[in-house]
Structures are given as structure tokens and as C-alpha cells.
Amino acid sequence: MEILPQLNRPDLEYEIVINRATVMGVMGMYIEAMEQLEKIDPKKLNEWTLLSYYQTYRACYGWLADYTTNKTEKEKYLKKTDLYRDSIIAAMPPEENKTIVMAERCIVTGKADTAIGMLNDALKDMEDERQKVYIYYTLSEAYSMKKDVEKEVYYLILTAIADLESSVREYASLQKLAHLMYELGDIDRAYKYLSCSMEDAVACNARLRFMEVTEFFPIIDKAYKLKEERERAVSRAMLISVSLLSLFLLIAIFYLYRWMKKISVMRRNLSLANKQMSAVNKELEQTGKIKEVYIARYLDRCVNYLDKLETYRRSLAKLAMSSRIDDLFKAIKSEQFIRDERNEFYNEFDKSFLNCSHTLLLLSITAGRRSKSLSKIRRTADNRTPDLCLIRLGVVDSNKIAHFLGYSLATIYNYRSRIAIKLPEIKIGSNRM
């Protein structure tokens, strides 16, 4: 200011005052800005300085209208804004593009479609990126009047991107976008946009923008914190659910492991039982075969006895018919027939029970003398094989064994005592004398 008189450029002095008023308006010092503008005589301004003068007045009255809560004052400031908008249009040179200002007037008068058409036509031929930003923002206001939220959001996004790319920190697009995101339910984006707007407003000391942000920020901040709290509650619930599911899964795995072990033991037991059953089936099959042999030998033995008795009867009858009384009495008194039959019976016994049963054969060989002929074993005085076989067959009555073998009870008792001493693992039953 000290060198201005030396330059002899009064227009520069007015321009400095206008710029100072603009900065004061951005800082929220509206009264001070008005006082600066009142120092200027508009008649002394050139064409471009006058246009800047009207634009600053319009901006200040527009900010006052946004800032005030008194309805009457608000209407007064809006009328002043409209008047200075008209003054701007009148002061603009013919070659200057008046589209944005004209579109704003259409929006104020409720002609949103007309404003949109004008702005879209201007946007096609616009090369100045800064002017495009103003067109984007004005289009968003036009679509806001039409309640077309999708288009309003679209043009506000374009405006905000351009502002951020050009390092502009005094803007209204991002906080308006935050309002819309909040209304659409996107709390995260609303909180981020409004936080960024607050940081930039504080950084550039834009009081109006700061007040706009702080007026709405507590609402979004509360909603954001509630949303985070709900998310944390959901996360806790999910964590508890996952923990419980994991616990149930571990318990299920534990019980499944136990059941698998039980099933494994059951399978082994089943396999062992199947093997035992197979062995029993084989034994039963062997027993069936042995029974068949026993029955066949028994029937054959009975038939042979009948035949031999018939032959013996006929031989005695012949002696009687030929009057050979002495020979008849001798044959009757002789025990040779009985001894032969008994020896043959014992031989058949050996064949039936010792040759057919492997177990009895081993026991008999262990109990008796090691001889190549089983019939010789039976005929020895120290023979215990028939007695042992009868015991293994289930005949434990000493009287029956003595009758079967033709021995005395004392002899049978001695045999059984010796067997018990040499083969203690064999149960020989009760000795009934």
C-alpha cells in the first residue's frame, strides 16, 4: 500500500481492497468485508474490477444468507444476492460467457431444466478446467432442485475430485456430498468426506465452511460411532459364535475319535470272533464227519455182532445135532470167543476214537506207552489209553469204565490217579467207586 501512490494506479488499490474483502469473507468476517467494499466508489472502477466488485458483494451476501438462522434476514440477503447477480450479468462484457450466472438465476427462479440445458451446452465447448468445476457444481444444484439424487451425487463427485486435484481447500462440494452419503445410508463415506472437509476448512481458516461442517459433523460422528459399535457387537457375537462352534467341533472330534477307537476295537473283536467262528465251524464240520464215521462203525459193529452170534449159534446147534455133547460143553465153557470179540472190540475202539480224533490221539500217546500199535498199548498192563479216551468222551463214572474195559474198580482208580498225576490239566471228573 505504501508504494501505490508512486505507481499512480488507483485501480490497483481498489483491486487490493476487493481481494482483501474476498479473503475476509472466506474467513467469515462478513461485516469487515462489507466495510472494505463500502470504501470503493464503483463509478471509478474499470470494467473487470467492477465485475470483481459485484462478484465479491454477491458472494458475501450469499454467505450471510447461508450463515444466518433468521428467516427475515435470510430472505433479505437472498434478494441482495439476486440483485448483485443481475449486476454481474449486466457488467459482463459481451464476449464473456454468462452461462453459469444465467443458470444460477434460472435455478433460483425454479427453472432447473432450463439451467441444465444451458450448462450441458456450455460444458461441450468448455476447455477451461476451472470453469468446468463451476459448471459441475451448478449442475449438482440444478439436479438437487429436481430431487435427482443420483445425478446430484455424480456432479458433486466430479466437483470434489477437481477441487482436490487443484489443491483447493475452500470448497462446498465435499461436505454436500457427505450430507448426501449420510442420507443414502453410507455412513463410512460420509464420515470420511466430512472429516476431510473439516481438516481443509481449519487449514485455510475458512470460517463459513468450518461452521457448515461443525454443524453437521456431530450427527455423522454419532452415527459413525453407533455403526462402529454395532459392527463391534456383531464382531463380538461372531467371535463368540465361532469360538463356541470351534469348541463344539473339538468336542465332536474328541467323541468321534473315541467312537472310532471303539469301532476299531469292535472290528478287531469282530474279526477275532469271525476267526473263532470259522474255527468252531471247522470243528463242527470235523465233528459232523466224525459222527458220520462213528455211526457207520456203530451200525457196522452191530450187524457184525448179529452175524457172529448167528454163526456161533449155528456152530453150537451143529454140535448138539451131531450129539457131540462134550464138545458142546467145552465150547460153552470156553472164554476164547469172548476174548476174541473183546480184542476185536478194542481194536475197533482204537480205530474209531483214536484214529478219528487228533486230540484224543495225542492225549493217548502222551498218557500211554510210546508204541507203534495202539492195540498193543491197550493190551499192556499199564495201559491208560482207553480209560483216558472214555474220560475225554465224557464217561467219568468209574463203574461204567470198569464194566466197559472189563477191569476191577481198583484198577480203574489206579489208572485215573496216574493220569491225574501225569496230566493235571485234564479234568477227570468225580471218582464214584
C-alpha positions as CSV (number, residue, x, y, z in Angstrom):
1,M,0.0,0.0,0.0
2,E,2.9,2.3,0.6
3,I,4.2,2.1,-3.0
4,L,0.8,2.5,-4.6
5,P,1.0,6.4,-4.8
6,Q,4.3,6.1,-6.6
7,L,2.7,3.8,-9.2
8,N,-0.2,6.2,-9.9
9,R,-2.5,3.2,-10.4
10,P,-5.7,3.8,-8.4
11,D,-7.3,0.7,-10.0
12,L,-4.7,-1.5,-8.2
13,E,-5.7,0.0,-4.9
14,Y,-9.3,-0.9,-5.5
15,E,-8.4,-4.4,-6.6
16,I,-6.4,-4.9,-3.5
17,V,-9.3,-3.8,-1.4
18,I,-11.6,-6.2,-3.2
19,N,-9.2,-9.1,-2.8
20,R,-8.9,-8.3,0.9
21,A,-12.7,-8.3,1.2
22,T,-12.9,-11.6,-0.6
23,V,-10.4,-13.2,1.9
24,M,-12.3,-11.7,4.9
25,G,-15.5,-13.2,3.5
26,V,-13.9,-16.6,3.2
27,M,-12.7,-16.3,6.8
28,G,-16.2,-15.5,7.9
29,M,-15.5,-11.8,8.6
30,Y,-18.6,-10.6,6.7
31,I,-19.0,-7.2,8.4
32,E,-15.4,-6.4,7.9
33,A,-15.6,-7.5,4.2
34,M,-18.6,-5.2,3.7
35,E,-16.7,-2.3,5.3
36,Q,-13.9,-2.8,2.9
37,L,-16.2,-2.9,-0.1
38,E,-18.0,0.3,1.1
39,K,-14.7,2.2,0.7
40,I,-14.8,1.7,-3.0
41,D,-16.7,4.0,-5.4
42,P,-18.0,1.7,-8.2
43,K,-18.0,4.6,-10.7
44,K,-14.2,4.8,-10.5
45,L,-13.7,1.1,-11.3
46,N,-12.8,-0.2,-14.7
47,E,-14.8,-3.0,-16.4
48,W,-13.0,-6.0,-14.9
49,T,-12.6,-4.5,-11.4
50,L,-16.3,-3.6,-11.3
51,L,-17.2,-7.2,-12.2
52,S,-14.9,-8.5,-9.4
53,Y,-16.6,-5.9,-7.1
54,Y,-20.1,-7.2,-7.8
55,Q,-18.9,-10.9,-7.5
56,T,-17.4,-10.2,-4.1
57,Y,-20.6,-8.5,-2.9
58,R,-22.7,-11.3,-4.3
59,A,-20.5,-13.9,-2.5
60,C,-20.6,-12.1,0.8
61,Y,-24.4,-11.8,0.8
62,G,-24.7,-15.4,-0.3
63,W,-22.5,-16.5,2.7
64,L,-24.6,-14.3,5.0
65,A,-27.8,-15.9,3.7
66,D,-26.3,-19.4,4.4
67,Y,-24.9,-18.4,7.8
68,T,-27.9,-16.6,9.3
69,T,-30.7,-18.5,11.0
70,N,-33.2,-15.6,11.0
71,K,-35.7,-16.2,8.2
72,T,-36.3,-12.5,7.5
73,E,-32.6,-11.7,7.4
74,K,-32.1,-14.7,5.2
75,E,-34.7,-13.5,2.6
76,K,-33.1,-10.0,2.7
77,Y,-29.7,-11.4,2.0
78,L,-31.0,-13.7,-0.8
79,K,-32.6,-10.7,-2.5
80,K,-29.3,-8.8,-2.3
81,T,-27.6,-11.8,-3.8
82,D,-30.1,-11.8,-6.7
83,L,-29.6,-8.1,-7.3
84,Y,-25.8,-8.4,-7.4
85,R,-26.2,-11.5,-9.7
86,D,-28.1,-9.3,-12.1
87,S,-25.5,-6.6,-11.8
88,I,-22.8,-9.2,-12.7
89,I,-24.8,-10.2,-15.8
90,A,-25.1,-6.5,-16.8
91,A,-21.4,-5.7,-16.1
92,M,-20.1,-8.7,-18.0
93,P,-18.7,-7.8,-21.5
94,P,-20.4,-9.4,-24.5
95,E,-17.6,-11.7,-25.2
96,E,-17.6,-13.2,-21.7
97,N,-19.5,-16.4,-21.1
98,K,-22.5,-15.7,-18.9
99,T,-23.8,-19.2,-18.9
100,I,-23.0,-20.0,-15.2
101,V,-24.5,-16.8,-13.9
102,M,-27.6,-17.2,-16.1
103,A,-28.0,-20.8,-15.0
104,E,-27.8,-19.8,-11.3
105,R,-30.6,-17.3,-11.9
106,C,-32.7,-20.0,-13.6
107,I,-32.2,-22.3,-10.6
108,V,-33.2,-19.5,-8.2
109,T,-36.4,-18.9,-10.2
110,G,-37.2,-22.6,-10.3
111,K,-36.2,-23.3,-13.9
112,A,-33.9,-26.2,-13.3
113,D,-34.4,-27.9,-16.7
114,T,-33.5,-24.7,-18.5
115,A,-30.4,-24.3,-16.3
116,I,-29.4,-27.9,-17.0
117,G,-29.8,-27.4,-20.8
118,M,-27.7,-24.3,-20.7
119,L,-24.9,-25.8,-18.6
120,N,-24.7,-29.0,-20.7
121,D,-24.4,-26.9,-23.9
122,A,-21.6,-24.8,-22.3
123,L,-19.8,-27.9,-21.0
124,K,-19.4,-29.3,-24.5
125,D,-17.3,-26.4,-25.7
126,M,-15.6,-25.6,-22.3
127,E,-11.8,-26.0,-22.2
128,D,-11.1,-24.1,-19.0
129,E,-10.9,-26.8,-16.2
130,R,-11.7,-24.3,-13.5
131,Q,-14.8,-23.1,-15.3
132,K,-15.8,-26.8,-15.7
133,V,-15.7,-27.1,-11.9
134,Y,-18.2,-24.3,-11.6
135,I,-20.4,-25.9,-14.2
136,Y,-20.3,-29.3,-12.4
137,Y,-21.3,-27.6,-9.1
138,T,-24.1,-25.6,-10.7
139,L,-25.4,-28.8,-12.4
140,S,-25.4,-30.5,-9.0
141,E,-27.6,-27.7,-7.6
142,A,-30.0,-27.9,-10.6
143,Y,-30.4,-31.7,-10.1
144,S,-30.8,-31.1,-6.3
145,M,-33.8,-28.9,-7.1
146,K,-35.2,-31.7,-9.3
147,K,-34.6,-34.2,-6.5
148,D,-32.5,-36.3,-8.8
149,V,-30.1,-37.6,-6.1
150,E,-28.1,-39.9,-8.4
151,K,-27.2,-37.1,-10.9
152,E,-26.6,-34.7,-8.0
153,V,-24.1,-37.1,-6.4
154,Y,-22.4,-37.6,-9.8
155,Y,-21.7,-33.9,-10.4
156,L,-20.7,-33.3,-6.8
157,I,-18.2,-36.1,-7.1
158,L,-16.8,-34.5,-10.3
159,T,-16.6,-31.2,-8.5
160,A,-14.9,-32.6,-5.4
161,I,-12.3,-34.5,-7.5
162,A,-11.5,-31.3,-9.4
163,D,-11.2,-29.3,-6.2
164,L,-8.9,-31.9,-4.6
165,E,-6.7,-32.2,-7.7
166,S,-6.3,-28.4,-7.9
167,S,-5.3,-28.2,-4.2
168,V,-8.3,-26.0,-3.4
169,R,-9.1,-26.1,0.3
170,E,-12.1,-23.8,0.4
171,Y,-14.9,-25.7,-1.2
172,A,-18.5,-26.7,-0.5
173,S,-18.8,-29.8,-2.7
174,L,-17.3,-32.4,-0.4
175,Q,-19.4,-31.5,2.6
176,K,-22.6,-31.5,0.5
177,L,-21.5,-34.9,-0.8
178,A,-21.1,-36.1,2.8
179,H,-24.7,-34.9,3.6
180,L,-26.0,-37.0,0.6
181,M,-24.0,-40.0,1.6
182,Y,-25.4,-39.8,5.1
183,E,-28.9,-39.6,3.7
184,L,-28.2,-42.6,1.5
185,G,-27.0,-44.6,4.5
186,D,-23.3,-44.7,3.5
187,I,-22.0,-43.6,7.0
188,D,-18.4,-44.6,6.3
189,R,-18.0,-42.4,3.2
190,A,-20.0,-39.5,4.8
191,Y,-17.6,-39.6,7.8
192,K,-14.5,-39.6,5.7
193,Y,-15.7,-36.8,3.4
194,L,-16.8,-34.6,6.3
195,S,-13.5,-35.2,8.2
196,C,-11.5,-34.2,5.1
197,S,-13.7,-31.1,4.7
198,M,-13.1,-30.1,8.3
199,E,-9.3,-30.5,8.0
200,D,-9.2,-28.3,4.9
201,A,-11.6,-25.7,6.4
202,V,-9.3,-25.4,9.5
203,A,-6.2,-25.3,7.4
204,C,-7.4,-22.4,5.2
205,N,-9.2,-20.7,8.1
206,A,-12.5,-20.8,6.1
207,R,-14.9,-19.9,9.0
208,L,-18.1,-20.4,7.0
209,R,-17.0,-23.9,5.7
210,F,-15.8,-24.8,9.2
211,M,-19.2,-23.8,10.7
212,E,-21.0,-25.7,8.0
213,V,-19.0,-28.8,8.8
214,T,-19.2,-28.5,12.5
215,E,-23.0,-28.0,12.3
216,F,-23.5,-31.4,10.8
217,F,-20.3,-33.3,11.9
218,P,-21.7,-34.3,15.4
219,I,-24.6,-36.1,13.7
220,I,-22.5,-38.0,11.3
221,D,-19.9,-38.7,14.1
222,K,-22.6,-40.1,16.3
223,A,-24.0,-42.2,13.5
224,Y,-20.5,-43.4,12.6
225,K,-19.7,-44.3,16.3
226,L,-23.0,-46.1,16.6
227,K,-22.3,-48.0,13.4
228,E,-18.8,-48.9,14.6
229,E,-20.4,-50.1,17.9
230,R,-22.9,-52.2,16.1
231,E,-20.1,-53.7,14.0
232,R,-18.0,-54.4,17.1
233,A,-21.1,-56.0,18.7
234,V,-21.6,-58.1,15.6
235,S,-17.9,-59.0,15.5
236,R,-18.0,-60.0,19.2
237,A,-21.1,-62.1,18.6
238,M,-19.5,-63.7,15.6
239,L,-16.3,-64.3,17.6
240,I,-18.3,-65.9,20.4
241,S,-20.2,-68.0,17.8
242,V,-17.0,-69.1,16.1
243,S,-15.5,-69.9,19.5
244,L,-18.5,-71.9,20.5
245,L,-18.6,-73.7,17.2
246,S,-14.9,-74.4,17.5
247,L,-15.5,-75.8,21.0
248,F,-18.3,-77.9,19.7
249,L,-16.2,-79.1,16.8
250,L,-13.4,-80.0,19.2
251,I,-15.8,-81.9,21.4
252,A,-17.3,-83.6,18.3
253,I,-13.8,-84.5,17.1
254,F,-13.0,-85.9,20.6
255,Y,-16.1,-88.0,20.7
256,L,-15.6,-89.1,17.1
257,Y,-12.1,-90.1,17.9
258,R,-13.4,-92.2,20.8
259,W,-16.1,-93.8,18.7
260,M,-13.5,-94.5,16.0
261,K,-11.3,-96.2,18.6
262,K,-14.4,-98.2,19.9
263,I,-15.3,-99.1,16.4
264,S,-11.7,-100.2,15.8
265,V,-11.8,-102.4,18.9
266,M,-15.2,-103.7,17.8
267,R,-13.8,-104.5,14.4
268,R,-10.9,-106.3,15.9
269,N,-13.2,-108.2,18.3
270,L,-15.5,-109.0,15.3
271,S,-12.6,-110.2,13.3
272,L,-11.4,-112.4,16.2
273,A,-14.9,-113.6,16.7
274,N,-15.2,-114.4,13.0
275,K,-11.9,-116.3,13.1
276,Q,-13.1,-118.2,16.2
277,M,-16.4,-118.8,14.5
278,S,-14.6,-120.2,11.5
279,A,-12.5,-122.4,13.7
280,V,-15.7,-123.6,15.5
281,N,-17.4,-124.2,12.2
282,K,-14.4,-126.2,11.1
283,E,-14.5,-128.1,14.4
284,L,-18.3,-128.7,13.9
285,E,-17.7,-129.8,10.4
286,Q,-15.0,-132.2,11.6
287,T,-17.3,-133.3,14.4
288,G,-20.0,-134.0,11.9
289,K,-17.7,-136.1,9.8
290,I,-16.5,-137.9,12.9
291,K,-20.1,-138.5,13.9
292,E,-20.8,-140.0,10.5
293,V,-17.8,-142.3,10.9
294,Y,-18.9,-143.2,14.5
295,I,-22.5,-144.0,13.4
296,A,-21.3,-146.0,10.4
297,R,-18.9,-148.0,12.6
298,Y,-21.6,-148.5,15.3
299,L,-24.1,-149.8,12.8
300,D,-21.5,-152.0,11.1
301,R,-20.4,-153.3,14.5
302,C,-24.0,-154.2,15.5
303,V,-24.5,-156.0,12.2
304,N,-21.2,-157.9,12.7
305,Y,-22.2,-158.9,16.2
306,L,-25.5,-160.2,14.9
307,D,-23.8,-162.2,12.2
308,K,-21.2,-163.6,14.6
309,L,-23.9,-164.5,17.2
310,E,-25.8,-166.3,14.4
311,T,-22.7,-168.1,13.3
312,Y,-21.9,-169.1,16.9
313,R,-25.5,-170.3,17.4
314,R,-25.3,-172.4,14.3
315,S,-21.9,-173.9,15.4
316,L,-23.4,-174.9,18.8
317,A,-26.5,-176.2,17.0
318,K,-24.4,-178.5,14.8
319,L,-22.6,-179.8,17.9
320,A,-25.9,-180.5,19.5
321,M,-27.4,-182.2,16.4
322,S,-24.3,-184.4,16.0
323,S,-24.6,-185.5,19.6
324,R,-21.1,-184.1,20.4
325,I,-22.1,-183.2,23.9
326,D,-18.6,-182.9,25.2
327,D,-17.5,-180.5,22.5
328,L,-20.7,-178.6,23.1
329,F,-20.0,-178.2,26.8
330,K,-16.4,-177.3,26.1
331,A,-17.4,-174.6,23.6
332,I,-19.9,-173.3,26.1
333,K,-17.4,-173.1,28.9
334,S,-14.6,-171.7,26.7
335,E,-13.9,-167.9,27.0
336,Q,-12.0,-167.8,23.8
337,F,-14.9,-166.4,21.8
338,I,-15.5,-163.6,24.4
339,R,-11.8,-162.8,24.4
340,D,-11.6,-162.6,20.7
341,E,-14.6,-160.4,20.5
342,R,-13.3,-158.1,23.2
343,N,-10.0,-157.8,21.5
344,E,-11.7,-157.0,18.2
345,F,-14.0,-154.5,20.0
346,Y,-10.9,-152.8,21.5
347,N,-9.3,-152.7,18.1
348,E,-12.4,-151.1,16.7
349,F,-12.5,-148.7,19.6
350,D,-8.9,-147.6,18.8
351,K,-9.8,-147.1,15.2
352,S,-12.9,-145.2,16.0
353,F,-11.8,-142.8,18.7
354,L,-8.0,-142.6,18.4
355,N,-7.6,-142.5,14.6
356,C,-10.6,-140.2,14.1
357,S,-9.8,-137.7,16.8
358,H,-6.4,-136.0,16.6
359,T,-6.7,-134.6,20.2
360,L,-7.5,-138.0,21.7
361,L,-4.7,-139.5,19.7
362,L,-2.2,-137.0,21.1
363,L,-3.5,-137.5,24.7
364,S,-3.5,-141.2,24.3
365,I,0.1,-141.2,23.1
366,T,1.1,-138.9,25.9
367,A,-0.7,-141.0,28.6
368,G,0.2,-144.4,27.2
369,R,3.4,-146.0,26.3
370,R,5.1,-144.9,23.1
371,S,4.3,-147.9,20.9
372,K,3.7,-148.2,17.2
373,S,0.5,-150.1,17.7
374,L,-2.4,-148.7,19.6
375,S,-3.9,-152.1,20.1
376,K,-0.7,-153.1,21.8
377,I,-1.0,-150.1,24.1
378,R,-4.4,-151.3,25.1
379,R,-3.2,-154.8,25.9
380,T,-0.4,-153.8,28.2
381,A,-0.9,-153.9,31.9
382,D,0.0,-150.3,32.4
383,N,-2.3,-149.2,29.6
384,R,-4.3,-146.0,30.4
385,T,-5.4,-145.1,26.8
386,P,-9.0,-146.5,26.8
387,D,-9.6,-145.0,30.2
388,L,-8.3,-141.6,29.1
389,C,-10.4,-141.8,25.9
390,L,-13.6,-142.6,27.8
391,I,-12.9,-139.7,30.1
392,R,-12.4,-137.3,27.2
393,L,-15.6,-138.6,25.7
394,G,-17.5,-137.6,28.8
395,V,-17.7,-141.0,30.6
396,V,-16.5,-140.3,34.1
397,D,-18.3,-143.0,36.1
398,S,-15.7,-145.5,37.3
399,N,-18.3,-148.3,37.4
400,K,-19.1,-147.8,33.7
401,I,-15.4,-147.5,32.7
402,A,-14.7,-150.8,34.7
403,H,-17.6,-152.5,33.0
404,F,-16.6,-151.3,29.6
405,L,-12.9,-152.3,29.9
406,G,-13.6,-155.5,32.0
407,Y,-11.3,-154.3,34.8
408,S,-11.9,-154.0,38.5
409,L,-12.8,-150.8,40.2
410,A,-9.4,-150.7,42.0
411,T,-7.5,-151.0,38.6
412,I,-9.6,-148.1,37.1
413,Y,-9.0,-146.0,40.2
414,N,-5.2,-146.6,39.9
415,Y,-5.3,-145.7,36.2
416,R,-7.2,-142.4,36.9
417,S,-4.8,-141.5,39.7
418,R,-1.8,-141.9,37.5
419,I,-3.4,-139.9,34.7
420,A,-4.2,-137.1,37.2
421,I,-0.5,-137.0,38.3
422,K,1.0,-137.0,34.7
423,L,-1.7,-134.8,33.1
424,P,-3.0,-132.5,35.8
425,E,-4.6,-130.1,33.2
426,I,-7.2,-132.7,32.3
427,K,-10.3,-132.8,34.4
428,I,-11.1,-136.5,35.0
429,G,-14.4,-136.0,36.8
430,S,-15.6,-137.5,40.1
431,N,-14.4,-141.0,41.1
432,R,-17.5,-142.8,42.0
433,M,-16.4,-146.2,43.5
